[in-house]
């Protein structure tokens, strides 16, 4: 079913997002159980995450560090004191009957995130209301047994942060841009892999409609079951169209939770949700307030790496790269580091960018490997660029050298020598290849020697192929031209 649904004119979409991010820790938020993904069901559990009587939570210090780094990277003010609370609700995969979260005194508040551009060509800044810590729930598995639901509590207690935005986005596309920017920042600071397929990043989208020009917000609905950024955009467009159509008919939007059915391309109601008071929050009696001193917050601030926006700006200025190259090269911190290593060691930023984008990324996409496991080290790619610049290896041969480097991990000079790809500019050797090509292609040779100059490029190509790219193309052109003249 198509999701290209248009809303009536004269209405404005208002979007706020709640993003849950699993923190990259080895153990859970309040116990020593492993956070390993993909383990057999219910093996990563203990009395604490099973909520057995008498078991008490102990806060994971590394989770606090990661959460603080994330908040600071998003421009938030980290509160010196925050309080854990019990969020009470009942669900089969929540063994305690409540979730340890934060409510009125969160870890951090008042952040911001700049995304894309608006119609006026200026940046859109989305406010971030809060970043708070909490624990994950378990997982209900509906496809393991026919007609039954199974419960896997391995995920129960895994540390999360929830990032709540202001309702500052006015389109599904803006929401998608916000999420992609947010994900990149979180990956840069190393707090999560943000893998939506594994549930490391999950999105709930709040959307409402109002007449264009109005200030008052309309009644919102919350769309869940969103497992990709493209599905967030599709679901928002569908729900906005549903709301505006209802309002056009004089109906009333009810505040409720909606589920996105990807297969059918529809959103449908799940349950009515009146407000946060449903959860009956109260301070967690088994955990003291989380107190962070100024020195700790300062250490977390200074430990932040260069963030994507700053890195894009620096790449454009320091390396004189175009927008496309900058966007690709900064699409991950690891790729940006790799490029910089090649650029510094080769002294040729443009060549480093071309090889990283058209060589390294192409090879990684073909193999499915991470750049950390890539056999061609930055120093070796820089050496290949130097060989080309110094005329030791031709451009065509360099591609073959690189392919062999990807396969073996050998250094470029070793490969070039072993494969006979070192540039040949000896006239006798070049004339020998030219003679062989003219003999193998008599029709083209006769037409060329008779004055059909456009065939020179064809014949040069044959020579380059015969030499496996090692022939000096400039000299081949000169020798062919002199052959035609004489």
Backbone torsions as a table, in degrees:
resi	resn	phi	psi	omega
1	UNK	NA	133.9	-178.6
2	UNK	-70.7	145.5	176.3
3	UNK	-105.2	8.0	-179.5
4	UNK	-80.1	78.9	-178.3
5	UNK	-107.5	128.6	-179.0
6	UNK	-96.7	137.2	175.2
7	UNK	-87.2	152.4	177.0
8	UNK	-59.8	151.0	179.8
9	UNK	-67.4	155.2	175.6
10	UNK	90.4	5.9	179.0
11	UNK	-115.0	151.1	179.6
12	UNK	-120.1	133.9	175.8
13	UNK	-84.2	139.7	175.3
14	UNK	-126.6	124.1	-174.0
15	UNK	-128.2	134.7	167.4
16	UNK	-128.8	145.9	-174.5
17	UNK	-121.7	143.3	172.2
18	UNK	-116.6	117.7	-174.9
19	UNK	-116.6	124.0	176.9
20	UNK	-101.5	128.9	-175.5
21	UNK	-128.0	123.0	174.9
22	UNK	-74.1	131.9	179.6
23	UNK	-81.3	145.4	-175.4
24	UNK	-83.8	77.3	176.4
25	UNK	-117.8	158.2	178.0
26	UNK	-81.3	-26.5	-178.4
27	UNK	-124.4	167.8	-173.2
28	UNK	-74.3	176.3	-172.7
29	UNK	-66.3	-35.5	-171.6
30	UNK	-131.4	13.1	177.5
31	UNK	-154.5	179.1	-176.8
32	UNK	-95.4	12.6	178.4
33	UNK	-67.2	146.6	-179.0
34	UNK	-68.7	147.9	174.2
35	UNK	-98.9	13.9	-177.3
36	UNK	-53.6	131.6	178.2
37	UNK	-86.7	139.6	174.2
38	UNK	89.0	5.9	177.2
39	UNK	-69.0	161.4	177.6
40	UNK	-57.2	146.0	-175.0
41	UNK	-54.2	133.3	169.8
42	UNK	67.8	17.2	177.7
43	UNK	-86.5	-28.7	-179.9
44	UNK	-91.1	62.9	-177.0
45	UNK	-139.1	159.6	179.8
46	UNK	-154.3	178.0	179.8
47	UNK	-56.1	-30.8	-178.6
48	UNK	-70.1	-53.2	-176.6
49	UNK	-78.9	-11.3	171.7
50	UNK	-90.9	-3.8	177.7
51	UNK	62.0	40.0	176.8
52	UNK	-74.7	150.0	-176.2
53	UNK	-56.6	135.8	176.7
54	UNK	87.5	-9.7	-179.9
55	UNK	-79.3	133.4	-175.5
56	UNK	-117.8	140.9	179.6
57	UNK	-78.5	146.0	173.1
58	UNK	-129.3	123.9	-171.7
59	UNK	-69.0	135.1	177.2
60	UNK	-76.6	114.4	-176.0
61	UNK	-65.3	-34.9	-179.1
62	UNK	-67.3	-35.0	176.9
63	UNK	-61.6	-38.8	178.3
64	UNK	-63.4	-43.1	179.2
65	UNK	-61.0	-47.5	-178.6
66	UNK	-64.5	-42.7	179.6
67	UNK	-62.5	-40.6	179.9
68	UNK	-66.4	-42.7	178.0
69	UNK	-60.3	-42.6	179.2
70	UNK	-62.0	-45.2	-179.1
71	UNK	-61.4	-43.5	-179.5
72	UNK	-67.5	-37.3	178.3
73	UNK	-64.5	-24.3	179.0
74	UNK	-95.8	13.1	175.1
75	UNK	74.0	19.3	-178.3
76	UNK	-82.5	157.6	169.3
77	UNK	-90.3	120.0	179.7
78	UNK	-84.0	126.1	-178.1
79	UNK	-77.2	134.4	178.4
80	UNK	-59.6	-28.6	177.8
81	UNK	-135.2	130.2	173.3
82	UNK	-130.8	161.3	-171.8
83	UNK	-127.9	133.1	173.4
84	UNK	-82.4	145.3	-177.3
85	UNK	-134.3	160.7	173.6
86	UNK	-95.0	123.8	177.2
87	UNK	-102.8	105.5	-169.2
88	UNK	-89.6	121.0	168.1
89	UNK	-159.8	161.9	-174.1
90	UNK	-116.9	125.5	179.5
91	UNK	-154.2	148.1	-174.5
92	UNK	-56.8	-31.6	-176.9
93	UNK	-93.3	14.1	178.3
94	UNK	-117.9	87.9	-168.8
95	UNK	-63.0	-31.4	-178.1
96	UNK	-76.7	-19.3	-172.0
97	UNK	81.7	3.7	173.9
98	UNK	-154.1	161.3	177.9
99	UNK	-115.8	132.9	174.7
100	UNK	-77.7	119.5	-175.5
101	UNK	-142.0	-164.5	171.3
102	UNK	-129.5	145.8	-174.1
103	UNK	-123.9	-92.0	-172.6
104	UNK	-81.7	-13.0	177.9
105	UNK	-128.8	79.0	-175.1
106	UNK	-79.7	172.3	179.3
107	UNK	-61.1	-44.3	-173.2
108	UNK	-151.3	157.4	-176.8
109	UNK	-146.9	167.8	166.9
110	UNK	61.1	53.1	175.3
111	UNK	-98.8	-170.8	-179.3
112	UNK	-159.6	154.4	178.5
113	UNK	-144.2	125.0	-179.6
114	UNK	-92.7	132.1	-179.3
115	UNK	-132.5	141.3	167.8
116	UNK	37.1	-149.0	177.8
117	UNK	-136.9	157.2	175.6
118	UNK	-101.2	-169.9	-176.8
119	UNK	-61.5	-26.2	-179.7
120	UNK	-85.7	-2.6	178.1
121	UNK	84.4	9.2	178.5
122	UNK	-104.1	162.6	-178.5
123	UNK	-69.9	148.4	175.0
124	UNK	-98.9	126.1	177.4
125	UNK	-107.1	121.6	178.2
126	UNK	-100.3	125.5	176.8
127	UNK	-73.4	145.2	174.9
128	UNK	-111.1	114.5	-175.4
129	UNK	-65.4	-47.0	-173.5
130	UNK	-163.1	155.7	167.4
131	UNK	-126.7	119.3	179.0
132	UNK	-129.4	158.2	-179.7
133	UNK	-93.3	150.1	173.9
134	UNK	-164.0	176.4	176.5
135	UNK	-105.9	153.2	178.4
136	UNK	-81.0	159.3	172.4
137	UNK	-90.3	174.0	173.3
138	UNK	-75.0	-165.7	-175.2
139	UNK	-130.7	129.7	173.4
140	UNK	-87.9	127.6	-177.2
141	UNK	-111.0	115.6	-171.6
142	UNK	-99.6	-7.2	-174.5
143	UNK	-115.9	14.6	-178.7
144	UNK	-84.2	-43.5	-178.4
145	UNK	-127.1	137.2	-177.9
146	UNK	-61.9	126.4	175.4
147	UNK	71.4	12.9	-177.7
148	UNK	-140.6	158.6	175.9
149	UNK	-112.7	129.4	177.8
150	UNK	-100.4	155.8	-179.0
151	UNK	-119.7	126.5	175.2
152	UNK	-115.6	116.0	-175.9
153	UNK	-98.3	13.0	176.6
154	UNK	-57.4	-36.3	-176.4
155	UNK	-81.2	-16.8	-177.9
156	UNK	-62.0	121.7	179.3
157	UNK	95.1	-2.7	175.3
158	UNK	-64.7	135.2	-175.5
159	UNK	-71.7	137.4	179.5
160	UNK	-126.5	158.8	155.4
161	UNK	-118.9	146.9	171.8
162	UNK	-111.7	127.4	-179.7
163	UNK	-110.2	114.5	-175.1
164	UNK	-108.3	122.4	-179.6
165	UNK	-91.4	161.6	167.3
166	UNK	-73.7	160.4	177.7
167	UNK	-78.9	63.6	-172.0
168	UNK	-103.4	-1.7	-178.3
169	UNK	-97.1	140.5	-173.1
170	UNK	-118.3	11.9	177.8
171	UNK	-158.7	160.7	175.7
172	UNK	-64.4	-35.0	-179.8
173	UNK	-65.6	-38.5	177.8
174	UNK	-64.6	-38.6	177.7
175	UNK	-63.1	-42.1	177.2
176	UNK	-62.7	-41.5	179.1
177	UNK	-64.9	-40.8	177.8
178	UNK	-59.2	-46.9	-176.8
179	UNK	-66.0	-40.3	-180.0
180	UNK	-67.5	-39.2	177.6
181	UNK	-66.6	-43.6	179.2
182	UNK	-60.8	-47.1	-179.8
183	UNK	-58.1	-43.9	-178.1
184	UNK	-62.9	-42.8	178.9
185	UNK	-62.5	-45.8	-178.6
186	UNK	-63.4	-36.5	177.2
187	UNK	-70.6	-38.0	178.3
188	UNK	-60.0	-41.2	-177.6
189	UNK	-85.8	-0.9	171.0
190	UNK	73.2	27.8	-177.3
191	UNK	-91.4	-16.2	-178.6
192	UNK	-163.8	154.9	172.3
193	UNK	-81.3	-13.7	175.8
194	UNK	55.8	35.1	-178.9
195	UNK	-83.4	108.0	-176.6
196	UNK	-68.6	-29.6	179.3
197	UNK	-66.0	-31.0	178.1
198	UNK	-91.8	-2.2	-179.3
199	UNK	81.7	13.7	-179.9
200	UNK	-71.0	-22.2	176.0
201	UNK	-136.3	125.2	-178.0
202	UNK	-133.5	145.3	-172.0
203	UNK	-124.0	131.8	165.8
204	UNK	-115.0	129.7	-174.9
205	UNK	-112.2	125.2	175.4
206	UNK	-99.3	127.3	-176.7
207	UNK	-137.2	140.7	174.9
208	UNK	-142.2	166.3	179.7
209	UNK	-124.1	145.2	174.0
210	UNK	-148.2	159.6	177.5
211	UNK	-63.2	140.2	178.2
212	UNK	-56.1	131.3	179.7
213	UNK	96.1	-15.5	178.4
214	UNK	-75.1	154.3	178.5
215	UNK	-103.1	-36.5	-178.0
216	UNK	-67.5	137.6	179.1
217	UNK	-78.0	147.1	174.6
218	UNK	-83.1	177.4	177.5
219	UNK	-71.8	130.2	-175.8
220	UNK	-96.6	156.4	166.5
221	UNK	-121.2	157.0	-179.9
222	UNK	-113.3	122.1	-178.5
223	UNK	-99.9	123.0	179.2
224	UNK	-112.1	-173.8	178.6
225	UNK	64.4	43.9	-178.0
226	UNK	-110.8	110.6	-172.6
227	UNK	-109.4	12.3	173.5
228	UNK	-159.2	159.2	179.7
229	UNK	-67.0	-35.6	178.1
230	UNK	-65.4	-34.8	176.9
231	UNK	-70.4	-31.6	173.6
232	UNK	-59.8	-46.7	-179.5
233	UNK	-63.8	-43.0	179.9
234	UNK	-63.5	-45.5	-177.1
235	UNK	-65.7	-40.0	178.5
236	UNK	-63.5	-42.9	179.5
237	UNK	-62.1	-42.3	179.9
238	UNK	-66.2	-44.7	-177.3
239	UNK	-70.0	-36.9	176.1
240	UNK	-62.9	-43.1	178.2
241	UNK	-63.7	-39.2	178.2
242	UNK	-63.5	-45.0	-178.1
243	UNK	-65.2	-45.0	-177.2
244	UNK	-66.9	-36.7	177.2
245	UNK	-63.9	-40.7	178.5
246	UNK	-64.6	-44.3	-179.8
247	UNK	-67.4	-35.1	177.2
248	UNK	-61.8	-32.4	-179.6
249	UNK	-84.3	1.2	-179.7
250	UNK	88.4	11.6	179.5
251	UNK	-82.0	-177.5	-178.3
252	UNK	-128.4	132.7	177.5
253	UNK	-79.1	130.4	176.4
254	UNK	-95.5	140.3	174.9
255	UNK	-73.6	115.3	-177.2
256	UNK	-157.5	166.2	176.4
257	UNK	-90.8	132.9	179.6
258	UNK	-114.4	148.6	174.3
259	UNK	-112.7	141.2	178.1
260	UNK	-96.3	121.0	177.0
261	UNK	-95.8	100.7	-174.8
262	UNK	-64.4	-40.9	-176.5
263	UNK	-64.0	-41.4	-177.6
264	UNK	-91.5	-13.1	179.9
265	UNK	68.2	42.5	-179.6
266	UNK	-138.2	158.8	167.3
267	UNK	-109.3	143.4	-178.4
268	UNK	-140.7	152.5	-177.7
269	UNK	-66.4	146.8	175.2
270	UNK	-112.2	-56.3	179.9
271	UNK	-159.9	156.9	175.3
272	UNK	-77.1	141.9	-179.1
273	UNK	-135.5	112.0	-175.1
274	UNK	-80.8	-41.5	-177.7
275	UNK	169.7	176.7	-174.3
276	UNK	-66.8	-19.1	-178.9
277	UNK	-67.1	-15.1	175.4
278	UNK	-57.5	-28.6	-172.9
279	UNK	-84.4	-9.6	177.0
280	UNK	49.1	56.3	178.8
281	UNK	-60.6	142.1	165.2
282	UNK	-153.7	155.4	-175.9
283	UNK	-56.4	138.7	178.2
284	UNK	-68.1	113.7	-174.4
285	UNK	-71.7	-17.5	-176.4
286	UNK	-94.7	1.4	179.0
287	UNK	-129.0	129.7	176.3
288	UNK	-73.4	165.8	173.9
289	UNK	-56.2	145.9	177.0
290	UNK	-86.1	113.2	-177.7
291	UNK	-110.0	122.6	-179.6
292	UNK	-116.1	122.5	-179.6
293	UNK	-81.3	164.9	-175.4
294	UNK	-61.8	-34.4	179.8
295	UNK	-64.3	-41.2	177.7
296	UNK	-62.4	-47.1	-179.2
297	UNK	-61.9	-39.4	178.9
298	UNK	-65.3	-40.8	178.0
299	UNK	-63.3	-40.4	177.8
300	UNK	-65.5	-37.1	179.5
301	UNK	-65.4	-47.1	-177.1
302	UNK	-72.7	-17.2	179.4
303	UNK	-83.1	-8.2	-178.9
304	UNK	-66.3	138.9	174.8
305	UNK	-77.7	175.8	172.7
306	UNK	-63.7	127.0	-175.1
307	UNK	-85.0	163.2	-172.3
308	UNK	-54.8	-44.9	-177.1
309	UNK	-62.9	-43.0	178.9
310	UNK	-66.0	-37.6	-179.3
311	UNK	-69.0	-39.4	177.1
312	UNK	-60.2	-45.3	-179.5
313	UNK	-61.5	-43.1	-178.7
314	UNK	-68.5	-40.8	178.9
315	UNK	-61.6	-41.3	179.6
316	UNK	-64.4	-39.3	-177.7
317	UNK	-81.1	-51.0	-174.5
318	UNK	-72.1	-34.0	-174.2
319	UNK	-109.9	1.2	178.1
320	UNK	52.6	46.1	-179.5
321	UNK	-97.9	151.5	177.1
322	UNK	-76.2	169.6	-174.9
323	UNK	-59.7	-42.4	-178.4
324	UNK	-62.0	-49.6	-179.6
325	UNK	-59.1	-43.4	-179.4
326	UNK	-61.8	-45.6	-178.4
327	UNK	-62.4	-42.5	-179.3
328	UNK	-68.2	-46.2	-174.4
329	UNK	-68.7	-24.3	178.8
330	UNK	-100.0	12.3	-177.7
331	UNK	-69.5	-14.0	168.8
332	UNK	-152.0	151.5	179.9
333	UNK	-63.1	-36.4	-178.2
334	UNK	-66.9	-41.1	179.1
335	UNK	-67.9	-40.2	178.0
336	UNK	-62.7	-41.0	177.5
337	UNK	-62.5	-42.8	-179.0
338	UNK	-61.4	-49.4	179.5
339	UNK	-57.4	-45.3	-178.2
340	UNK	-63.1	-36.2	176.9
341	UNK	-62.4	-43.0	179.1
342	UNK	-67.4	-43.8	-177.0
343	UNK	-63.6	-44.0	-178.8
344	UNK	-65.2	-42.9	-173.8
345	UNK	-80.4	-22.8	178.5
346	UNK	-95.2	-24.0	-176.2
347	UNK	72.2	16.0	-177.8
348	UNK	-136.4	90.8	-174.6
349	UNK	-65.1	-38.3	-177.9
350	UNK	-66.5	-44.1	177.3
351	UNK	-64.6	-38.8	178.2
352	UNK	-61.8	-41.8	178.4
353	UNK	-64.2	-45.4	-179.0
354	UNK	-61.6	-45.6	-179.1
355	UNK	-68.6	-37.5	-179.9
356	UNK	-66.2	-43.2	-177.4
357	UNK	-75.8	-50.0	-172.0
358	UNK	-89.8	-17.4	178.7
359	UNK	-106.1	-62.2	-174.8
360	UNK	-63.9	-51.9	-177.9
361	UNK	-63.6	-39.2	178.2
362	UNK	-60.8	-44.0	179.2
363	UNK	-65.4	-41.2	179.8
364	UNK	-66.3	-40.4	178.7
365	UNK	-64.5	-36.0	-179.8
366	UNK	-70.4	-37.4	-176.3
367	UNK	-90.2	-24.4	-175.5
368	UNK	78.3	8.9	-178.9
369	UNK	-80.6	159.0	169.6
370	UNK	-82.2	155.8	-178.3
371	UNK	-65.2	-24.2	178.5
372	UNK	-63.1	-27.6	-178.6
373	UNK	-98.0	5.9	-175.6
374	UNK	-70.2	132.1	-173.9
375	UNK	-71.4	-28.2	-177.3
376	UNK	-86.4	110.7	-179.0
377	UNK	-78.5	153.4	179.6
378	UNK	-52.5	-40.3	-179.8
379	UNK	-62.3	-36.6	-179.2
380	UNK	-73.8	-37.4	175.8
381	UNK	-67.2	-38.0	175.8
382	UNK	-61.5	-39.0	178.3
383	UNK	-64.7	-38.1	177.4
384	UNK	-64.2	-42.9	177.4
385	UNK	-59.8	-40.1	178.6
386	UNK	-65.3	-39.7	177.9
387	UNK	-61.1	-40.0	178.4
388	UNK	-67.8	-46.0	-178.8
389	UNK	-62.0	-35.5	-178.9
390	UNK	-84.6	-0.3	177.6
391	UNK	80.1	8.8	179.8
392	UNK	-73.9	-34.6	179.2
393	UNK	-129.8	135.6	177.8
394	UNK	-78.0	166.6	-178.2
395	UNK	-61.2	-42.9	-179.4
396	UNK	-66.1	-45.2	179.2
397	UNK	-65.6	-32.1	-178.9
398	UNK	-60.9	-34.8	178.0
399	UNK	-65.1	-37.4	178.0
400	UNK	-70.8	-38.8	176.6
401	UNK	-60.7	-44.9	-178.7
402	UNK	-62.3	-44.1	179.5
403	UNK	-58.9	-39.7	179.0
404	UNK	-72.1	-33.9	175.2
405	UNK	-63.3	-41.1	177.9
406	UNK	-61.5	-39.0	-177.0
407	UNK	-73.6	-39.9	-170.7
408	UNK	-110.1	-25.4	-173.5
409	UNK	81.0	7.0	-179.2
410	UNK	-73.9	159.3	178.4
411	UNK	-73.1	152.9	-173.0
412	UNK	-62.9	-38.0	-178.9
413	UNK	-67.2	-34.1	176.0
414	UNK	-63.7	-46.9	-178.3
415	UNK	-63.5	-45.4	-177.3
416	UNK	-60.5	-42.3	179.1
417	UNK	-68.1	-48.1	-176.0
418	UNK	-63.1	-38.8	-175.6
419	UNK	-92.6	3.1	179.6
420	UNK	67.0	38.7	-175.6
421	UNK	-108.6	5.6	175.0
422	UNK	-66.6	136.1	-174.1
423	UNK	-57.7	133.2	178.8
424	UNK	-106.2	120.0	176.6
425	UNK	-122.3	13.1	176.7
426	UNK	-71.9	123.4	-175.1
427	UNK	-58.3	-40.5	-177.6
428	UNK	-63.2	-44.2	179.5
429	UNK	-65.0	-41.3	-179.5
430	UNK	-65.8	-41.6	178.3
431	UNK	-62.5	-35.8	178.1
432	UNK	-61.8	-44.5	177.7
433	UNK	-65.6	-39.2	178.9
434	UNK	-62.6	-43.4	178.2
435	UNK	-59.7	-42.8	-179.9
436	UNK	-64.1	-41.7	-179.3
437	UNK	-65.3	-43.9	179.8
438	UNK	-63.5	-34.1	178.7
439	UNK	-72.9	-35.0	-177.9
440	UNK	-78.7	-21.1	-178.5
441	UNK	-128.0	67.8	-173.2
442	UNK	-62.1	-36.5	-177.5
443	UNK	-64.7	-49.0	179.6
444	UNK	-64.4	-38.8	-179.8
445	UNK	-62.7	-43.8	-179.2
446	UNK	-63.5	-42.9	-179.9
447	UNK	-67.1	-39.3	179.4
448	UNK	-65.3	-48.0	-178.4
449	UNK	-67.2	-20.4	177.3
450	UNK	-84.0	-1.7	174.4
451	UNK	118.1	2.4	-179.6
452	UNK	-83.7	82.9	-169.5
453	UNK	-62.5	-26.5	-176.4
454	UNK	-65.2	-16.0	178.9
455	UNK	-79.3	-7.3	-178.5
456	UNK	-59.6	-42.6	179.4
457	UNK	-62.6	-36.7	178.2
458	UNK	-63.6	-45.8	-178.6
459	UNK	-67.3	-38.2	175.2
460	UNK	-59.7	-41.6	178.2
461	UNK	-60.3	-40.0	177.4
462	UNK	-63.5	-40.0	179.1
463	UNK	-65.4	-43.1	-179.8
464	UNK	-62.9	-39.2	178.6
465	UNK	-65.1	-43.5	-179.1
466	UNK	-63.0	-35.7	-178.7
467	UNK	-88.0	5.3	-176.3
468	UNK	58.0	33.1	176.4
469	UNK	85.0	2.3	-175.1
470	UNK	-86.9	-17.6	-178.3
471	UNK	-67.2	144.7	175.0
472	UNK	-73.8	105.0	-172.8
473	UNK	-60.9	-36.4	-179.9
474	UNK	-62.9	-43.8	179.3
475	UNK	-70.3	-35.1	176.5
476	UNK	-60.1	-43.6	177.3
477	UNK	-59.7	-45.0	-179.2
478	UNK	-63.0	-43.6	-177.7
479	UNK	-68.5	-37.8	176.8
480	UNK	-65.5	-41.9	-179.9
481	UNK	-61.8	-42.1	179.7
482	UNK	-68.6	-33.9	176.3
483	UNK	-62.9	-40.4	-179.1
484	UNK	-69.1	-30.7	-177.8
485	UNK	-80.0	-26.2	-171.4
486	UNK	-112.7	NA	NA
